[in-house]
């Protein structure tokens, strides 16, 4: 499956390589920075379309560089994080496919909170988490909805990790080294880290709960090629 229209959200964690960030941003319909993340993006030679947050971390130099190009939105609310503010803004754009960079690194509590926000907004968007090691997608299902995750474009030998938030039910896999058949993964009890694609077609289905599917060593930009 290919995705032609997407937005990039840049958070103030550890960013992937400048090469990867530029490849993602140049093809995106919208690049949105959460507050101080704009400093890192601008330092990489990339101007965001939007900076949003309480703006307590955006430097004067960044503001000056972005003044004629970027929409700067001050939202001082302390009842939502700057990450949540970016996603609330994107709800109004009609873009449902969101690539997130900088979600980890820095303070651990920030990274953990960011994962909780991804879980919270998974019903609103298709959320991709990208770094230099690979990329993941967060899937969320109700008990009435079955999620199908196609892995047919992934090479044999690719490591696939399955991590539940807080549980994922009735998981069935095909083409993976460690198969699951109507089984559950439960946060803090059982995870599916470092499974491996051994044959194609490979796929995964589950019904009920939330699941992060992370592909190791796969470049996310391949998903946006025509």
Secondary structure, DSSP 8 states (H G I E B T S, - for coil): ------EEEE-SS----HHHHHHHHHH-SEEEEETTHHHHHHHTT---SEEEE--SS--HHHHHHHTTT-EEEE---SSS-HHHHHHHHHHTTT--EEEEE--SSS-HHHHHHHHHHHHHHTTTSEEEEEETTEEEEEEEEEEEEEEEEE-TTS-TT-EEEEEEEEEEEEEEEESBSS--EEEEEETTTB-EEEEEB-SSS-EEEEEEEEEEEEEET--GGGGG--
